[in-house]
C-alpha cells in the first residue's frame, strides 16, 4: 500500500516542498530511503522504527520503501522523521491515508516517540501558508510557527498524539499567544550612547551610519572606545517593522539560533564574530547553505573588531555583499541567495602596537611593520567603506564627563525622522536606505548647487576619488541633509561627508 504526505527541506533561508512517499509491500523486512537523503535523513530509519514501536504502534514487518521527491534535491536534517512515520503508518493501514491530505508535516522523533523541535519552522510555516496546508509541527516550535499569520497550526508532543490528531480524535489548537507588535523592542536592556565619554566625532559618525545604513570604519589606539561605540549602534536604530522582523526571525530560525519559546524577533541583531572565523562561518555554507554571521546580522549590525586580524580571503569576501545587500552562494548542487543587508562596522588599531599617531604613547613599530600592517586593507575594500573616523585617546577631563552626553533615545529620534524621509523616497522597498541609492536615484534626489559642485570637484581631484567613492560621498551627504531636515544637499553637508572619507582619515595614519 502507498501513502503520501507533504513536508519541506531547507535551502538557504527558504523552505522548498518535498513529497514523502512510503510504500509497504510484501517481501523480506527492510527499510530503504531513496531520494538523495543526507546522513541525518538516512538515520531516520532507526529513529522511526524505535519511535513507532515505543509508542505502542505496530511496525510493518514487510518491505518499506521511502521516497523523498524531488529526487534531485539533497535532503538534510531530521525534520523528515515525523512525516516518514505518519506516512508509514498510513501505508500500513494504521491511520487513514486520506487524513494526511491538506497537511504539511515536520518534526524530529526521539526513540521513545517524543516529537523534538527542529530548526527552520518559520520558513516551513511560510511554505505551508503559500500551499494552503495546515502545519503539523513539534509543540516546542509552536511560538515560532505563530509568527506566520493566516495559517492553521497543529502542534504535537508525541507520535501517539500525532496519530490521534490525524485520526480526528483531537482538535487542532487554534489558540494564538500574544505576539509583540511592530515597533516593539525586545531583548535585554540596551547600552546607552551617553555612557561613552568624549569621542564627539565618533558619535556623530555613528548617528550618520544609523540614519543612512552606511558602513563605518573606526581607527584608534587601545582603549579609545571603538568597541563601546560599536556596541551602542543598535540602540540608535529604529525598531524593526513587521516584515523586517519576520525576515530576521526566519533567518535565525533556519540557523537554529532562536532560543526556546521565542516568537517574533523585534530587536535588531548585533553580531560580533571572533577574527578566527572561517569563510563559511561568515558568509554561510555547509548542509543546505545555512546562513552565516553576515546573514544573521541582516537588518542589524555586524561588528568586526580587530579587522586586520581576519584572514585576507575573509576580509575580501565582504566586497560583493557590501555593494548588493545580498549574498549568492553557488555550490555543486545548489545556488541560494541569502539576505545580507547588515550595517557593517569595522574596528582596528592604526599599527601593530596600536599607538601610531598617539600624542602620549610612542609607537614602537618599525616603518616596514606599519606599512605591512596597513596593506591588510586592500584598495577595493576601502573604496566600499562609507565613513571612517580616527578616534584619539581620551583626556582626563573627557573621562570625567562620561554619562553626561546625549542618550541613545534622543539620537534615535533624529535617526527615525531621517529614515522616515528616506522611506518616503523609497516607498515599498523593504530595508533600503540612502546607502543603497543607485546612481540614477542619486541624480534624482541629490541636487547640487554650484558651490557644492565646485567643492566636490576639488575633492575628487585632491583625494583621487573613484567613481564608487564619489557616489558614496553623495549618499553620505544625502543622509546628513536628511538629519538636518533639508531637501537639498548644501555645501556644508558635502563638506562633512568628505571629512569622513576613508582616503582623508587614512592619510592621518
N, C-alpha and C positions, 0 to 999 in steps of 0.2 A: 504493500500500500504506500502511496506517495502523499506527502503533506508539505505545504509551503507556508512560510511566514516572512514578513519583511523585517529587515534590520538595516544597519548602516556601518560604513567604515570611515575612519577619519583620514583625510588627506589634507595636509596643511591645517588651516583653521576651518575647513569646511567638512561637512558630512555628506558622503555620496551613498545613494541607495544600493543595498546588497540584498539579493534574494537568497534565503536559506531554504534549500530543498532537501528533504530527508526521504529516502526510500528504504522500507523494511521488506525484505523478500526472503523466501526460503533459501537455505544454504547453511554452510558452516558458520558458526558465530564469529563475526568480525565487525570492526568499526572503522570505516575509512572516511577521511575528509579530503575532498578534492576542491579545486578552485583557487589555486595559488595561496594556500594558507601560510602564515608566518609561524614562528616557533610557538608563540603563545596560543595560537589557534589550533595547531596540531595537538597541543597538550590538553585541549578541551575534551578530547575523548575520555581521558581518565577522570577529569573533574565531573563531567556529565554522568558517566557511568556510576561513580560513587555517590553523587548527589541524588540521582534518581532512586537508587537502592536505599540510601539512608533516609530518604523522605517517605519510605514505605510504599513506593510506586513500583509496578512491575517493569523490569527492563527486558526487552525482547531478546531471546536467545536465538537470533537469526542474523542474516547478513544485513548490516546497516551501512548505507552509503549517504554521506552528507555532501552536497554540492553548494558552494558559495559562488553565486553568479553576480556580476560577470567574471568569467574565469581569468581574464587578462589583468585584473586589478589585484595587486598584492593586499592581502587582508592581514592586519596586525591588531594585537590587543586581545583582551579577554572578554570584551563586551558581547561576543557571539555565544557564550556559554548558555545563557538563558533562552535565546531563540532556538538554538540547536536542541536543547532539552524539550521545549514545548513542541517543536515540530516532530521530534522523535516520538513523543507520547501521542501526538495526533496520528502519526503514521502507524503506530501500534494499536490504535483504537481506544486508547485510554481517555482521550478528550476529543470532542468533535472538531474535525479539521476546519469546518466552516466557521467556527468561532474565532479562528485566528485571522480571518479576513478583516480588513479595516483597522488592523493594529500594526504598529511598528514596535519591535521589542529589542531591548538592550540591557545587558546585565551580566555580571560575573557570578559564578557559583562557587561556594565553599563545598568541601567534601560532605559536610553534614546537611547540605541542602539550603543553607542560608544564601541570600542574594546580596552580593557585595557591591559597593559603589564602583563606578567606572569614570574615567575622565571623558570630557567632551560632550556631556549631556546637553549643554546649551546648543551646540551645533546640531546634535541629533534631534533636539526638540524643534529647531527651526526647519529641519528637513521634514519631520513628521507633520508640522503645520502646513508646509508647502504641498505635501501629498494628501492632505485631508485625512490623516490617520490619527487614531488615539495612540498615545505613547505609554507602553508598559516599561517601567523603569525601576531601579532599586529605590527603596524607601529613603535610603540615606542621600540620594540625589534629588529628592523632591524639591528642595529650596532652589537648586539650580534650574530644574525644569520649570518652576513657576516664574522664572524670569521672562519666559516667552509667553505672550498673551495669545488668546484665541485658540487654545489647544486643550484637549481632554487628556488629563494625566491619570495613569493607573499605577500607583506605587505598590510594590510588593516587597515583602521582607524575606520570604522563603519561597522555595519552589512549590511547596504544597499550597501556599497562598496564591501563587500564580495560577495553579491548576484550578483552584476554587473560583478564581476570578473568571477564567476562561469558560468554565462550566456554567457560569451565571449565578453561582451561589453567593457571590459577594459583589456589592456595587462598587464602582469606581469612585474614588474620592473626588468630590467636586470642590472641596474646601481649599481656599486660597489664603495663604498667610499675607499679612500686611507687608508691602514692599516699600523701600524708600522711594519717594517720588523724585522726578527730575529736579536737579539742583541741590539735592541733599548732599552733605559731606559726611562720609562715614570714616571709620578707621580711628586710630588713636589721636591724641592731641598733637596738633601740628606745631613745629618750631616756628617762632615768630622772627620776622626780619629785624625787629627792634633789638634783639639780643646781640646783633652783630655790631661791634664797636667800629666807628670810623668807616673807611672804605666807601666814601660817597660815590666815587666813580664806579666801583663795582656794583653798588646798589642800583645806581641809575641804569647800568648795562643790564642788570637782572630785570628791571622793570620793562625795558625795551624788548628784551628777549621774550618775556612773558606775554607782552602785548601783541607782538608780531610773529611769535613762534620761531624766532631766529636762533641759530646755533651760536654758541658762546665759548670762547677760549679764555681761561683765567691763568695768568702767569704771575708767579711771585715766590718769594722765599718761604721756607717752612714757617708755619705759624702766622702767616699773613691773613688767613681767614678764607682761603679758597673753598675748602670743604664746607665751612659754615654757611657761606653764601649759597653754594650749590644745593645744599640740603633744605634751604628755605625757599627755593624757587617754586616747588609745588604749592606753597601757601599763597603765592601771588596769582596762581592760575584760577580762572573761573571754574566752577564745578562742571562736571560732565552733564550734557543733556541726555535725554533718554536713548537716542540712537548711538551716541558715543559710548554711553555706559554699557549698552548691550554688546557692542563690538569688543570693548575691553574685557567684559565678563566672558565672552565666548573664547577669546584668546587664552585667558587664564584657565578656563575650564578644559580646553583641549590640551594645555600643557600640564594639567593636573595640579595647578597652583592655587585652586580655590580651597580655603580651609573648610572643614566640615561644618555644615549648617549655614554656609554663606550663600546669599542670593545675589541680587544685582549689586555690582561694584559701582560706587558713585564717587569715590575718591580717585584722583588722578594717580597713576602708578609712578613710583620712583624706583629705578633700578640702578645699582652701583656695583657691577661685577668687578672682581679682582683682576689685576693685569695679567694673571696667568691663564685667563680664559682662552679656550680654543676657538677656532674659526666657526665650527659648528655650534659651539655654545653661545656665540654672539649672534650669528645670523640664523641659526636653526638648521635642522637636518635630522639624520637618523631615521628610524622607522616611522613612516608616514609623514616625513618632513615636519617634525614637531617644531613649533616656534621657539626661537632663541631669545636672548635678552633684549635685542633690538625690537622685536615684535611685542615682547612682554611690556616694554616701555611705551607702546603705542598710545597716543593720547596724553602722555605724561612726560617724564624726564628720564633720560639716560645719562648718567653721570660716570664718566671715565676718568677717575683720579689717577695721577702718575701716568698720564697718557703716553709719555715717551718710553715707558717700560713695557707697553703692549708689544707683542710680536709684530714685525713690519707688515706681514700679509694680513693680519687682523686690522691694523690701522688703515691700510689702504682699501680694505673691503668696504669701508664706510662711504666711499665716494658716491656710488650709484644710489644707495638709499637716501643720502643727504639731498640729492637732486630730485628724486622722484617720489619720496614718501612711501615707497613700497619696495618689496624685495622679491625678486623672481629666482626661485631655486630650481635648477634643472638637474635631475638625476637620471639614471639609466632608464627607469621605467615610469617616471613621474615628473611633471612640471607643475609647480604650485606657485601661487602669488601670496605672499604674506604681508599684512599691513605693517608699516614701519614708519609712521609719521610721528616720531618722537622728537622732543626738544632736546638736542644734544648739547651737553656741557662737558668740555674738556678742561683738565687742570694739570699743570706741570710746574716744575721749578725752572728757573732760567738757565741752569747749568748743572752738571753732575753733583756739585756740593750744595747747590741751591742758593748761593749768595752773590752771584754776578750782578753788578749794579747796585748792591746794597751799600748804603752810606755809613753803616755802623759795623758791619762784619765783612772782613776782607775775603774775597773769593780765593780759594786755594787751587783752582783748576788751571792747568796749562792751556794756552790758546788752542792747541790742536785738539785737546779734550773737549773744550767748549764748542769748537767748530764741528767736531764729530757728533756731539750731542744734539746740536741744532739741526743737523742734516737728517735727524729722525723725522722731522716734519717735511714731507715732500711738498713741492710747489703746488701740484694739483689738489692735494688735500687742503692746504692752507687757503687756496683760492675758493674753497667751498665754505669757509667759516665767515659768518656774517659780522660777528662782534668779537673783538679782542680787547682785553683790559690788562694792564700791568698793575698789580697790587703791591704796595710797599709796606714795610714793617710799620706797625703802629707806634705812635709816640705814647708817652706816659699819660698825657692829657686825653688822648683819644681813648685809651684803655679805661680811663675813669668815666667816660661818657657812655659806656655800654648800657643798653636798656633805655636810653633817652631819645632814640631816633624814631622815625616813623614806623609804625607797626604794619604788619602784613595786611590787615584789613583795609587801611587807608590806601595803600598801593594797589591792592586788588580791586578796589572800587574804580580807580583810574584805568586799570587794565581792562576791566569789564566794559567800561564805556568805550575804550578804543576798539575792543573786539566787536562791540555792537556796530560800530561804524563799518568795520570790515565785513561783518555778516550782511549788512545791507547792500554791499557791493557784490558779494559772492553768495547771493541767496541760493539755497538749495544744494550747496556743495559742503558736505559734512567735513568738519575738521580743518578746512582750508583757512589760511591766514595770509598776511602780507608776505611772509616768507615763501609762499607758494605762487606768487603772482608771476604769470608768464609775460614775456616781453611785450606782446600786444596789449595785455592788460595794464602794464606799466605805462605804456604810451597813452592809454586812455585815462588813467587815474592819477598820473603824476605829471602835472603841467608845470613846466619850468619857466620861471620868469627870466628875463635876460641876465640879471645879476646872478641867479642860481646857475644858469647855463655856463657863464664865464667861470664861476668858481669850480664847477665840475670839470670843465675843460682843462683848467690848470692842474687839478688833482690827478686827472688821467695821465697827463704828461709827467708830473712830478713823481707820482708813486708807480708809474708804469702799470696802471690797472689793466687787466684783461677785460674782455667783454663781459665775462661772468662776474668779475669783481665790480665792474661799473653797475651792472644790473642789481647786484646785491646791495650796493650803496644806495641805489634808488629805493629798494624795498625797505631798507632801514630808515631812510629819510621819510618815506610814506608813513611808517609806524610812528616815528617821532611827531609828525604832523597830526596823526590821529590822537596821540596822547595829549597834544596841545589843543585839540578840538578844531584844527584848521582844515579847510577844504583843499587848499593848495599847499605845495611844498615850498617853503620860504628859504632864503639863503642860510638862515641860522639852523634850519633843520638839516640841510645838506652838510653844513659845516660840522655839526655834531656827529652826523653819521660817518664823516671822514675821520673824526677823532678816534673812532672805534675800528677803523680798517686795520686788518692784520699786518699789512705792509708797514704802516706807521708804527704800530706797537712793537713789532719785531725789530724795527730799526733802533729801538731803545736798548736792546739787549747788549 
